[in-house]
Amino acid sequence: MDKIDTIIFDLDGTLLDTLEDIKDSLNKTYAELGVEEKSLSQVRASVGNGMARLVELTLVDGKKNPLYEKAVKLTMENYASSTKPKTKPYDGILETMEELKKLGYKCAIVSNKPDPQVKELQAKYFTSVSPQAAIGEIAGIPRKPAPDSVWKAIEILGSKKENSIYIGDSEVDIKTAVNSGLPSISVTWGFRDRELLIENGAERFADRPQDIIEILRKLNDTKK
């Protein structure tokens, strides 16, 4: 049977804790527009599907609000221009990815962030552990939970769906894995709690980054 040798990682909430910098960029926009600022918990509940969706969920009346388009544009600009001083890998992530590299796993990052930002963050934080592909939102390619970017990453890695697994922290990631035809692991240190993940069909949980290695070992042991 085909063993798993390829891992597709979500970025925000899975590899990187980006929540504070996203919140600051959103609230900078809302301060400029005279809109009430949002708490960390409000932003946490709304992230995971791109800045436009974040604005839609946190702005009164969403897309119907006359400030919506301007708020999306400003938030994207504010985040892109930020030095992202509060962004950091979750504790244990770099060590786990280094171990995965030593074990021979091929890894990629797939995100709904704009592609240049994904590649910038990959280069800043993950060069030493060497994900061989990093793909963000690109015009003309459907965003997650559509499977297109995941399949593209698998193609770049020279892998097959049968040998791949998807790892993320949200309901969007669970849907992405299902749509891509991949098994998945849901991490519990990110932007969603375990209860919501269970409600959305999560089947495997990593409570610490190191748990990923043990889950993969058990999955591959069943394929001997």
JOHU-V212709 format. One record per residue. RES is the residue in three letters. PSI is psi as a letter, one per 40 degrees, with the letter a starting at -180 (* if undefined). BURIAL is I if it has 16 or more other C-alpha atoms within 10 Angstrom, else O. Layout:
res psi burial
RES PSI BURIAL
RES PSI BURIAL
//
This chain:
res psi burial
MET i O
ASP h O
LYS i I
ILE h I
ASP e I
THR h I
ILE h I
ILE h I
PHE h I
ASP i I
LEU c I
ASP h I
GLY e I
THR d I
LEU d I
LEU h I
ASP g I
THR e I
LEU d I
GLU d I
ASP d I
ILE d I
LYS d I
ASP d I
SER d I
LEU d I
ASN d I
LYS d I
THR d I
TYR d I
ALA d O
GLU d O
LEU e O
GLY f O
VAL i O
GLU h O
GLU i I
LYS i O
SER i O
LEU d O
SER d O
GLN d O
VAL d I
ARG d I
ALA e O
SER e I
VAL i I
GLY e I
ASN f I
GLY i I
MET d I
ALA d I
ARG d I
LEU d I
VAL d I
GLU d I
LEU d I
THR e I
LEU h I
VAL h O
ASP e O
GLY b I
LYS d I
LYS e O
ASN h O
PRO e O
LEU e I
TYR d I
GLU d O
LYS d O
ALA d I
VAL d I
LYS d O
LEU d I
THR d I
MET d I
GLU d O
ASN d I
TYR d I
ALA d O
SER e O
SER i O
THR e O
LYS f I
PRO e O
LYS e O
THR h I
LYS i O
PRO i I
TYR i I
ASP h O
GLY e O
ILE d I
LEU d I
GLU d O
THR d I
MET d I
GLU d I
GLU d O
LEU d I
LYS d I
LYS d O
LEU e O
GLY e O
TYR i I
LYS h I
CYS i I
ALA i I
ILE h I
VAL h I
SER i I
ASN e I
LYS i I
PRO i I
ASP d I
PRO d O
GLN d I
VAL d I
LYS d I
GLU d O
LEU d I
GLN d I
ALA d O
LYS d O
TYR d O
PHE e I
THR d O
SER d O
VAL e I
SER f I
PRO h I
GLN e O
ALA i I
ALA h I
ILE h I
GLY a I
GLU h I
ILE h O
ALA h O
GLY e O
ILE h O
PRO h O
ARG i I
LYS i I
PRO e I
ALA i I
PRO e I
ASP d O
SER d I
VAL d I
TRP d I
LYS d O
ALA d I
ILE d I
GLU d O
ILE d O
LEU e I
GLY f O
SER a I
LYS i O
LYS d I
GLU e O
ASN e I
SER i I
ILE i I
TYR h I
ILE h I
GLY a I
ASP e I
SER i I
GLU d I
VAL d I
ASP d I
ILE d I
LYS d I
THR d I
ALA d I
VAL d I
ASN d O
SER e I
GLY f I
LEU i I
PRO i I
SER i I
ILE h I
SER h I
VAL i I
THR e I
TRP e I
GLY b I
PHE e I
ARG i I
ASP i O
ARG d I
GLU d O
LEU d O
LEU d I
ILE d O
GLU d O
ASN e O
GLY e O
ALA i I
GLU d O
ARG h I
PHE h I
ALA h I
ASP e O
ARG i O
PRO d I
GLN d I
ASP d O
ILE d I
ILE d I
GLU d O
ILE d O
LEU d I
ARG d O
LYS d O
LEU d O
ASN d I
ASP d O
THR e O
LYS e O
LYS * O
//
